[in-house]
Amino acid sequence: MEQNLNLYQIFYEVAGCRNFSVAAKKLYISQPAVSKSIAKLEEGLHTVLFHRSSRGVTLTPEGELLYQYVEQALSSLKSGEDQLHASASLKVSHLSIGVSATLCKYVLLPLLKSFIEENPAIKLSISCQSTFDTISALLNGTIDLGLVGIPPAGPGAGTSGNVQGITFLPLKTIEDIFVATDAYLAPFQSKYKGELYKNQSFFQEASFIMLDRENISRKHVDTFLSSQDFILHHVIEVNNMDLSIEFAKAGLGIACVIGGFVEKDIKNCLLREVKLGHKIPKRQIGFAYLPKTPISQAMDILIQYYQVHYL
C-alpha cells in the first residue's frame, strides 16, 4: 500500500460528509489540510476521486470503488481494536496442557466443564499424548503445563519434586491393579487351588492385557513384576487404558489398570481384582511444569482449582 493510511481516513470522512469543511471539523484539522490530503491521494493514485462544486463534493466512479474498499478496511481495523480491548478488559489468557488420553478422561475432564464455566477468560488447548511426550513438550517449551503420572522413584510422595528438570506438584495418589472377569478366572481357580499367583503355571497360561512398553505406567508395573519374579508369557499390548478395561470386560484376559478408574466395574461385579500377593507400589498424578518458567496466573488458577477438588 503506497499511500499513507491517514490519507484514506481523511478520504473516508470527506466521502461520508460530502463536504471538505464538515470533514475537517470531524477530524479536528483545517479545511486546507483536508484539501491538500485529498489532492495528494488523487495524485498518488493517478485518478480523480471527487467532483467539486459550490455545494460540496460527490464521488467519481473511481472514488465510489475506492470507498467500498476503504470502508471495509477501516471496519476490519475497528473490529480488531474492539476485540483487543475486550481481551484486555477480560484479561483473557491462554494455557496449553499436555495429558494422556486416560488421565484426560478420568482426571482432567470431570472438572473441566465447571472450571471453564467459572473461568471463562482462560482459554485452554489440550494435547492428548503420552507422559514421555508431555515431558518432552515441556522441555521444548511447546506446552505450559502437563498432567502426568510419576512413579515412586520420581518425586517424593506428598511433596513437590523435580524430575528431568521438571517440577512436579502432586494431585492425587493412584494404585495399579490387575482385574479380570469371573468367567475368565473360573478355569484357573478350578485348576489351581488357593491363590493363583502362587502357581507359576498360571503366569504361563493366562493372558495379560498391558499397555505398550513405552508407557510410563507399563514401566512402573514391569518393575514390580520383576521384583516379584513374575514372568508374563502371553501379553496383549494396547495403547491406552480404556482398551485394557474393555478387553478385560470382554473376557480376553487379565488387565493391568488404575484401580480408581474401575471402581464402578468392580462394585457392579463386571470385574474382579486379581491379587498378586504384594500390592504394586502406589504412585502419584500431578501437574508438571518447568521450574525456570514463572507460574502464570492462568496456571496458578487451574492448579489450585484441581488441588482443592482432589487433595
C-alpha positions in Angstrom: 0.0 0.0 0.0 1.7 3.1 -1.2 -0.5 5.7 0.3 -0.4 6.7 4.0 -3.3 5.2 6.0 -4.1 8.7 7.3 -5.0 9.8 3.8 -7.5 7.1 3.4 -9.1 8.1 6.8 -9.5 11.6 5.5 -10.9 10.4 2.2 -13.4 8.3 4.1 -14.6 11.2 6.2 -14.9 13.5 3.2 -16.8 10.9 1.2 -19.2 10.4 4.1 -19.7 14.2 4.8 -19.7 15.2 1.1 -18.0 18.4 2.3 -14.4 19.3 3.0 -15.2 21.8 5.8 -17.5 19.4 7.7 -15.0 16.6 7.4 -12.2 19.0 8.7 -14.3 19.7 11.8 -14.8 16.0 12.5 -11.1 15.3 12.0 -10.1 18.3 14.1 -7.8 19.6 11.3 -8.0 22.6 9.0 -10.0 22.6 5.7 -6.9 23.4 3.7 -5.2 20.4 5.3 -8.1 18.2 4.1 -7.9 19.6 0.6 -4.2 19.1 0.4 -4.5 15.5 1.7 -7.2 14.6 -0.9 -5.1 16.2 -3.7 -2.1 14.1 -2.5 -4.1 10.9 -2.5 -5.5 11.6 -6.0 -2.0 12.4 -7.3 -0.6 9.1 -5.8 -3.5 7.1 -7.3 -3.4 8.9 -10.6 -7.1 9.4 -10.6 -9.8 11.9 -9.6 -11.8 10.8 -6.6 -14.3 13.7 -6.2 -16.4 16.0 -8.3 -16.1 19.5 -6.7 -19.0 22.0 -6.7 -20.1 25.1 -4.7 -22.5 22.8 -2.8 -19.8 20.3 -1.8 -18.3 17.2 -3.4 -19.5 13.9 -4.8 -17.6 10.7 -5.5 -16.5 9.9 -9.0 -17.0 6.3 -10.2 -13.3 5.7 -9.2 -14.0 7.3 -5.9 -17.0 5.0 -5.3 -14.9 1.9 -6.0 -12.2 3.1 -3.6 -14.7 4.0 -0.9 -16.1 0.4 -0.8 -12.6 -1.0 0.0 -11.6 1.7 2.4 -14.9 1.3 4.3 -14.3 -2.5 4.6 -10.6 -1.9 5.7 -11.5 0.6 8.4 -14.3 -1.6 9.6 -11.9 -4.5 9.9 -9.4 -2.4 11.9 -12.2 -1.2 14.2 -13.3 -4.8 14.8 -9.7 -5.8 15.6 -9.4 -2.9 18.1 -12.6 -3.9 19.8 -11.5 -7.5 20.2 -8.2 -6.3 21.7 -9.9 -4.0 24.1 -12.4 -6.8 25.1 -9.5 -9.3 25.6 -7.6 -6.7 27.7 -10.6 -5.9 29.9 -11.4 -9.6 30.5 -7.7 -10.4 30.9 -8.1 -13.4 28.5 -5.1 -15.7 28.8 -4.2 -19.0 27.0 -3.0 -22.2 28.7 -1.7 -25.2 26.8 -1.9 -28.6 28.6 -0.3 -32.0 27.7 -2.0 -35.1 29.2 -2.5 -38.7 28.3 -5.9 -39.8 27.0 -6.5 -41.8 30.1 -5.7 -39.0 32.6 -7.7 -36.6 30.4 -10.8 -38.8 30.6 -10.6 -39.8 34.3 -8.9 -36.8 36.0 -8.9 -33.6 33.8 -12.3 -33.9 32.1 -14.6 -34.5 35.1 -13.8 -31.0 36.5 -13.0 -29.2 33.2 -16.6 -28.1 32.4 -17.1 -26.4 35.8 -13.6 -24.9 35.6 -14.3 -23.3 32.2 -17.7 -22.0 33.4 -16.0 -20.4 36.4 -13.0 -19.1 34.5 -14.3 -18.0 31.0 -11.3 -15.7 30.5 -8.9 -18.7 30.4 -8.7 -20.4 27.1 -7.4 -23.9 27.1 -5.8 -26.1 24.4 -5.2 -29.7 25.3 -2.8 -32.2 23.6 -3.5 -35.8 24.4 -0.2 -37.6 24.3 2.0 -40.0 26.3 3.6 -38.8 29.5 7.0 -39.0 27.8 5.8 -36.8 25.0 4.3 -34.4 27.5 7.6 -34.1 29.4 9.4 -33.6 26.1 6.9 -30.9 25.1 7.5 -29.1 28.4 11.3 -29.2 27.9 10.8 -27.9 24.4 8.5 -25.1 25.6 5.6 -26.1 23.3 3.2 -26.5 26.2 2.7 -24.7 29.5 1.6 -27.5 31.8 1.5 -31.2 31.9 -0.8 -33.6 33.8 1.2 -36.7 34.3 1.7 -39.8 36.4 5.0 -40.1 38.3 6.4 -43.5 39.7 7.6 -43.6 43.3 11.1 -43.4 42.1 10.3 -39.8 41.0 9.4 -37.0 43.3 8.7 -38.0 47.0 5.2 -38.9 48.0 3.1 -36.0 49.0 5.7 -33.3 48.2 6.7 -31.2 45.3 9.7 -32.6 43.4 11.8 -32.4 40.4 12.4 -35.0 37.7 14.3 -34.5 34.5 14.4 -30.7 35.2 10.6 -30.5 35.7 8.8 -29.5 38.8 6.0 -31.9 39.9 3.0 -30.9 42.1 1.2 -34.0 43.4 -2.6 -34.0 42.9 -3.8 -37.5 43.9 -2.4 -41.0 44.7 -3.2 -43.9 42.4 -2.7 -47.6 42.5 -2.3 -50.1 39.7 -4.1 -53.3 40.0 -4.9 -56.4 37.9 -8.6 -57.2 37.0 -10.5 -59.8 35.1 -14.0 -61.2 34.8 -15.1 -64.1 37.0 -15.8 -66.1 33.8 -12.1 -65.7 32.7 -10.7 -66.6 36.1 -13.0 -69.6 36.8 -11.0 -72.2 34.9 -7.8 -71.1 36.6 -9.4 -71.2 40.0 -10.8 -74.6 39.3 -7.4 -75.9 38.1 -5.2 -74.2 40.8 -6.4 -74.3 44.3 -5.6 -71.3 46.6 -4.0 -68.1 45.4 -3.4 -68.1 41.7 -0.2 -66.0 41.9 1.5 -68.8 43.9 1.4 -71.0 40.8 4.0 -70.2 38.1 1.9 -72.2 35.6 -0.8 -69.5 36.0 1.5 -66.9 34.6 2.5 -69.2 31.8 -1.1 -69.9 30.7 -3.1 -66.7 31.4 -3.2 -63.7 29.0 -2.3 -60.4 30.5 -3.5 -57.1 28.9 -0.8 -54.5 29.3 -0.1 -51.0 28.0 2.8 -50.8 25.4 6.3 -50.9 26.8 6.9 -47.2 26.1 4.2 -46.2 28.5 5.3 -44.9 31.9 2.6 -46.9 33.7 3.8 -50.1 32.0 7.4 -49.4 33.0 6.2 -49.0 36.6 4.3 -52.3 36.6 7.1 -54.1 34.9 9.5 -53.0 37.7 7.1 -54.5 40.2 6.6 -57.8 38.3 10.4 -58.2 38.0 10.8 -57.6 41.8 8.4 -60.5 42.4 10.0 -62.7 39.7 6.7 -62.9 37.9 7.1 -63.5 34.1 4.2 -63.0 31.8 4.3 -65.4 28.9 1.2 -64.2 27.0 0.8 -60.4 26.7 -1.8 -58.5 24.8 -0.4 -54.9 24.3 -2.8 -52.0 23.9 -2.0 -48.3 23.6 -4.5 -46.9 26.2 -6.1 -47.9 29.4 -9.7 -47.7 28.2 -8.9 -50.5 25.7 -7.4 -52.5 28.6 -10.5 -52.2 30.6 -12.8 -53.1 27.7 -10.7 -56.1 26.8 -10.8 -57.3 30.3 -14.6 -56.9 30.5 -14.8 -58.8 27.2 -13.1 -61.8 28.9 -9.9 -61.6 26.9 -7.5 -61.7 29.8 -6.3 -60.0 32.9 -5.7 -56.3 32.5 -3.4 -54.0 34.5 -5.4 -50.8 35.2 -5.6 -47.9 37.6 -7.8 -49.1 40.5 -9.7 -45.9 40.8 -10.8 -46.0 37.2 -12.6 -49.4 37.5 -14.3 -48.9 40.9 -17.8 -49.0 39.4 -17.0 -52.1 37.4 -15.7 -53.9 40.4 -18.7 -52.8 42.5 -21.1 -54.0 39.8 -19.2 -57.3 39.6 -18.2 -56.8 36.0 -14.6 -57.1 37.0 -12.7 -58.6 39.9 -9.3 -57.7 41.3 -6.7 -60.4 40.8 -4.4 -60.4 43.8 -0.7 -60.9 43.2 0.5 -61.3 46.8 2.1 -57.8 47.2 0.4 -54.6 46.1 2.0 -52.6 43.3 3.6 -49.5 44.9 1.3 -46.5 44.7 2.3 -43.6 42.6 1.0 -40.1 42.0 -0.7 -38.0 39.4 0.1 -34.3 39.3 0.9 -31.2 37.4 4.3 -30.7 35.9 6.0 -27.5 34.6 9.4 -26.1 34.0 10.8 -24.5 37.2 12.6 -21.8 35.3 9.2 -20.6 33.9 7.2 -18.5 36.3 3.7 -19.8 37.0 1.3 -17.7 35.1 -2.0 -16.5 36.7 -3.9 -19.0 34.5 -1.6 -21.9 35.5 -2.0 -21.0 39.2 -5.8 -20.8 38.9 -6.0 -24.2 37.2 -3.6 -25.9 39.6 -5.4 -24.5 42.7 -8.8 -25.5 41.3 -7.8 -29.1 40.9 -5.9 -29.3 44.2 -9.0 -28.1 46.0 -11.1 -30.9 44.5 -8.6 -33.7 44.7 -6.5 -33.1 47.8 
